[in-house]
């Protein structure tokens, strides 16, 4: 596949459902859509008072907060987030995100592609 240039707001938005109230995701770049061989890049958007469930999985997250304020729970500690915050969540670590502000919390989230995950073990 070729290069991709598009404003993120033109990419369809998906909601997570009742387990993550006020939380939605845009898949900005992916292996399936764009042929990206290593990373998937997503924009997570959490409305005021919204949150994700506490969860863990076998891959890491690389996050960059674009706008808004919130917190991330990693292992057993809450950390404050704001524009410019960088977060690394290691594989297998319990984590959760929540919006503590009045405006949407928006952050980029990088994860490995399915090809990379399937080659790990």
MIPA-794176 format. One record per residue (C-alpha): residue in one letter; x, y, z. Coordinates in steps of 0.001 Angstrom, whole numbers, plus 500000, padded with zeros to 6 digits. Layout:
AXYZ
...
***
This chain:
X500000500000500000
X501038503596499600
X501338506634501805
X498324507876503751
X497588511528504401
X494250512383506011
X492953514541508849
X492205512268511807
X488634513607512136
X487789512064508733
X488549508552510050
X485488506673511374
X485044506642515122
X484156503474517042
X482729503317520550
X483714500660523055
X480289500149524615
X479036500065528204
X482293498697529641
X484027501956528624
X481485504789528949
X482307507905526944
X485286506229525267
X485833505967521538
X488662505060519189
X489803505983515698
X492196503584513979
X494523506086512311
X497077503691510815
X496941499907510876
X498263496764509330
X494805495789508013
X493841499175506525
X497187500555505481
X499676497694505375
X501701499129508265
X504160496328509113
X505052497132512735
X502732499590514563
X499052500416514706
X498334504024515658
X495028504932517247
X493423508078518673
X491565507357521900
X488955509942522893
X487404509921526366
X484581512337527186
X484335514118530538
X483809511555533344
X484445508694530881
X486900505871531398
X488178502546530140
X487893499386532220
X490926498166534143
X492538495658531810
X495798494055530746
X497123492276527674
X500294490809526207
X501403493932524330
X502601497371525341
X501018500774524753
X502860503910523754
X500707506981524478
X500987510706523810
X498315513038525224
X497184515534522595
X494580517424524616
X492541517289527793
X493274516105531312
X492943512733532932
X494684509981534776
X496197506633533936
X496296503744536395
X499371501537535987
X499837498486538208
X498707500070541499
X499213503834541059
X497257506693539424
X499261509247537403
X498006512657536223
X497935513364532488
X497762516540530443
X498741517760526979
X502234516558526143
X502238513682528647
X503974510540527438
X502963507131528827
X504494503691528343
X502396500778529601
X504454497552529634
X502964494247528449
X500927492334531022
X500450495314533361
X497003496233534703
X496008499709533462
X493083502088533021
X492504505569531606
X489972508141532802
X489062511712531964
X489198514014534988
X488608517244533073
X485675519003531462
X486961518685527890
X487613515461525965
X490848513636526784
X492522512701523493
X495658510639523224
X497556508739520580
X498037505054521318
X500573502902519509
X500414499119519683
X502156496345517726
X500478494917514629
X499003491407514662
X501980490213512581
X504447491434515212
X502371489924518030
X502139486535516309
X505938486435515815
X506689487018519520
X506508483490520743
***
